[in-house]
């Protein structure tokens, strides 16, 4: 039971708020989660639906979508546990239905069975992270067990013999090694390290970080999408969430080691990401389900930053981003796929996806719990 002692001594990075939650962000977060509960909660199954407004029978959200919704609830519960801790417990319990065994290995499928197996390494990275946040709050060993299952499946996708390392995308499609797999795997490894104090997790984070720098980082610091197997061809798209998880990993490695090289790298990549992805009014461009990961990176950098002015800058960037996001709600209170597009309200009764709403909820609550202030 060594991990229980270490856990009380080494909190997750996400549990270190700088100051009291901003009331405006808290209100926006409450409104968004209430809207989600009203539109997506599947009573009797303990799950959220993939989408609403299509007139069809609800089906459970994909596990990636679920990871963002659970993360939003966890952030909310760290600010307001009396309201949101029961919701964290209920949803974390419901997510156990996604667990499957395939190729003699447990992991979480994209949807609950019965169905044809379809398991992604990046999905399991994201859900492992959210389940660890849930476990921190619930102390339910079954939440930790499921996080371990997801993490162990994730790491079974690492291949050190081909292209020097990295993690594949899908267990039955060994075609590429993706930043969206290795990035959250670094962050999850660091979370397990903080939980257990076991050096193997820190070593894993360092190894994946070094591989990402060597294989997928451009000269400006931003991260390319993937490298194909076996030819090593780079898919050169630069996406917000890959920058975000890299920044978070660098921040976590700095917090664990106090090696200033990690902090310097987090600063460099955050600066490049701000220049590339943050628009004039402060909104983060592109899909919100990706942009929220960059927002987390900016906020984590503010948390570990040793220079007060620089920390203030990243809180300012985050504050402007969530404020610009709130201005882009549709007339029914839903958020669109793209954060940066003009705030044109969708038609009444239009389809809404859980992941787009959950990304906004996580943005508000993660910002609120870490001392970010809305700019209205």
Steps between C-alpha positions, in 0.01 A plus 500: 500500500805726456323713240242618756771667709676654204171626361438714808845654461518558124174647366415504132604818321132569435432529874715807562268801455673835512209684662125482557285408200375791295124533552431577133686194373335289765158619383581431135617153598184432698281611212686283251492185715130554574434527127697177444308317772170608350589404144732200523460304827373147438295424808530138608833440324720744688638632171485807278378479141716570199266766361161657546246659269502238223168339594661155527538271798799620707820299481790528745775751431828381360760445769706802386192720539435336836851580619444873449162491672645312799786750510251788504313341790827443689605864461156608618516264798833643612331840522153391617519143633161502667333547162726313258670219692187281477499558124866398477426182693202414281673557170826328596291198601308506173822508298591153625262370232759602235755249630569208266756223465638441151828337395507382865543861615248719686440855383217741423316476171370796304146400611362246746463143371354287358663617178797432275819594688624848410758627748728801464816568696437874513145449631639291783757769580230766531265287709781382726580863583137583577453187710808592705343840563180322602687266733664794671149615591310175557778288656317206342755226421288390203559839337874452547481145367325618184759778457771234523326284242483793259860602567639147465315458171634837384858403575459167321490716186857623550746342258866567572626294207333698221613861448657503844181509705169680511145371535271383224149637452280186476576148618401341166632774270877512540549774243616806692634624831308807607562800719144463629604163648843586639398846627228399747703187582773730635248691710338179627840354587581808704164477676576139596843609616351764728256242629747220569849649511615211278791598278381285209224750425737796502737305276216429257405867482862596434537234230184604315592867534844438350351295215245772422773764489711290267229374265209745503617845611552775243766768538240749629421266789158390379420133458422321175204265495658160435767290335400216268625145546730367374617771260533779758309756292379793712141625490580867549167633630545695825200469729420682821464194720841362409662827608286498814598154621866568424487817710324313781762223487786751512335671798450169676860395437621831634284461812637148552868565429555877542703487181463849352543365147145365520363836613689679225356260244146544633545876465634469145220275376229700676630816334494334158151364565369841608640655183360226275164415658371793709293749301481876551201488737663224705313198365696184431444400138374168379297225656418562865558136592864560400530862610404420858818293526710801401312709755595245765862532390497878537345469846743230613789722392360782713491256793869404485639828367759650737473847346188680625463717190517200269252308714267799484533509123381140460207556735414805292517293180273239655258761632464664161450160336214386723335842483511497120362146508202604711411767246468226238214303653209425273153628574406172673814505713693246294858534380612424147777268385736788415579750773634771270217531252257794519234462772220414261228322699396162359143445391256417776510130576828448317720204583743548788796274584593421860873548443455858380299589810732309734804680358341834593405374846851370566647829376292706744551277801870429441559873466290576806674251726843637408443866564420621149266799485238569231564820302145634468 
